C-alpha cells in the first residue's frame, strides 16, 4: 500500500474509485449511478486541484486506487486559509488505519501551504468517521438538520473543523 498526490494522469483510476465508492457506501454525496463525470472531467478537476495548490492524495494497493483524501483550498482571498476535506476508502480497506494515515499526511501538508482551518461535513450517524475525525482534532461546530435525504429519509450532518 502506498499513497501519493494525484495528477491529471490519474483521471481514469480516480473516476473508477469514485464510482465504486458511490456503490459501496451511503456516506458519500452521490448515489449509485448518479455520477456523470467522464475521465476528461476528472482530468480537468485534478488539474484544477493541482494548480489551486489544493491536495488530493490517492491510496493505492499495487496500481489500483482504493482510497483518497482531498483538501480543496478556498478560492476567494477571505477564505484562502481554509480547506474543505473529503475522504473515502473502499470497503475492503476500511478499519485498517489508512484513513488515519491519510489525515496525518493532510495535517503535515496544511501548515506548509498556509492552511490554518480545515473543514468537513459528516452524516450524524457515521460513528466511525466521527470517531476518526475527533481523534485527529476536529470538533463539531454545528448540526445541519435534514440536510440530506438518503433512502427516502432525512439525515442530519455535522459541520466539523480543526484550527491549526
C-alpha positions in Angstrom: 0.0 0.0 0.0 1.2 3.5 -0.8 -0.2 6.9 -1.4 0.8 10.0 -3.5 -0.5 13.3 -4.8 -2.9 12.7 -7.7 -2.1 14.1 -11.1 -4.3 14.6 -14.1 -2.9 11.3 -15.5 -4.8 9.6 -12.6 -8.2 10.6 -14.0 -9.3 7.1 -15.0 -8.4 5.4 -11.8 -9.8 8.3 -9.7 -13.1 8.1 -11.6 -13.3 4.4 -11.1 -12.6 4.7 -7.4 -15.3 7.4 -7.0 -17.9 5.2 -8.9 -17.0 2.2 -6.7 -17.4 4.3 -3.5 -20.8 5.5 -4.8 -21.9 1.9 -4.7 -20.1 0.7 -1.6 -21.3 3.4 0.9 -24.2 5.6 1.6 -21.9 8.1 3.3 -20.6 9.8 0.1 -22.6 12.6 -1.6 -23.7 10.8 -4.8 -26.0 7.8 -5.1 -25.1 4.8 -7.3 -25.4 5.8 -11.0 -25.7 9.5 -10.3 -22.1 10.3 -11.1 -22.0 11.6 -14.7 -18.3 12.6 -14.8 -16.1 11.5 -17.6 -12.4 10.8 -17.5 -11.9 14.1 -19.2 -13.9 15.8 -16.4 -11.8 14.2 -13.8 -8.6 15.1 -15.6 -9.7 18.8 -15.6 -10.7 18.5 -11.9 -7.3 17.0 -11.0 -5.6 19.8 -13.0 -7.6 22.4 -11.0 -6.7 20.8 -7.7 -3.0 20.8 -8.8 -3.0 24.5 -9.9 -5.0 25.8 -7.0 -2.4 24.4 -4.5 -5.0 22.0 -3.1 -4.3 18.4 -2.1 -5.6 15.2 -3.4 -3.9 12.1 -2.2 -4.7 8.7 -3.7 -4.2 5.5 -1.7 -3.1 2.6 -3.9 -3.0 -1.2 -3.4 -0.4 -2.0 -6.1 -1.7 0.0 -9.1 -5.4 0.1 -8.0 -6.7 3.3 -6.3 -8.6 2.2 -3.1 -8.9 5.5 -1.2 -8.4 9.2 -1.3 -8.4 12.4 0.8 -8.8 15.8 -0.8 -8.4 19.3 0.7 -9.8 21.9 -1.6 -8.4 25.4 -0.7 -10.8 28.3 -0.6 -10.7 30.3 -3.8 -11.6 33.8 -2.5 -9.0 35.9 -0.6 -11.1 35.8 2.6 -11.1 32.0 2.7 -7.7 31.0 1.1 -6.6 30.0 4.6 -9.3 27.2 4.7 -9.6 23.9 3.0 -12.7 21.6 2.7 -11.9 18.0 3.3 -13.5 14.9 1.6 -12.3 11.4 2.2 -13.3 7.9 1.0 -11.8 4.4 1.3 -13.0 1.2 -0.3 -14.9 -1.1 1.9 -12.3 -3.9 2.0 -9.6 -1.3 3.2 -11.6 0.4 6.0 -10.7 -0.2 9.6 -7.0 -0.8 8.8 -5.7 2.7 9.8 -5.5 4.1 6.2 -7.9 6.9 7.0 -5.7 8.0 9.9 -2.6 7.8 7.7 -4.2 10.0 5.0 -5.3 12.5 7.7 -1.8 12.6 9.2 -0.4 13.5 5.7 -3.1 16.2 5.3 -2.1 17.6 8.7 1.5 17.8 7.5 0.6 19.4 4.2 -1.9 22.1 5.5 0.5 24.3 7.5 3.2 24.0 4.8 0.6 25.5 2.4 -0.8 28.3 4.5 -3.9 26.4 5.6 -5.0 27.3 9.2 -8.6 25.9 9.1 -9.8 22.5 7.9 -13.5 21.9 7.4 -15.7 18.9 6.6 -19.2 17.6 6.9 -20.2 14.1 8.0 -23.5 12.4 8.4 -24.5 12.5 12.0 -24.9 8.7 12.2 -21.5 7.9 10.7 -20.0 7.0 14.0 -16.7 5.5 12.7 -15.9 8.6 10.6 -16.8 10.9 13.5 -14.5 8.9 15.8 -11.6 9.3 13.3 -12.2 13.0 12.8 -12.4 13.6 16.6 -9.1 11.6 17.1 -7.5 13.9 14.5 -8.6 17.0 16.5 -11.7 18.0 14.6 -14.6 19.4 16.6 -18.3 19.7 15.8 -19.3 23.3 15.1 -22.9 22.7 14.3 -25.6 20.3 13.1 -27.2 20.6 9.7 -30.7 19.4 10.2 -32.4 17.4 7.4 -29.6 18.5 5.1 -29.7 15.2 3.0 -32.2 12.6 2.0 -30.8 9.1 2.0 -33.0 6.1 1.1 -36.1 8.3 1.5 -35.2 9.5 5.0 -33.9 12.8 6.2 -30.3 12.7 7.5 -28.6 15.3 9.6 -24.9 16.2 9.1 -22.3 17.7 11.5 -20.1 20.5 10.4 -16.7 19.9 11.8 -13.5 21.9 11.8 -9.9 21.9 13.0 -7.9 25.0 13.6 -4.1 24.7 13.0 
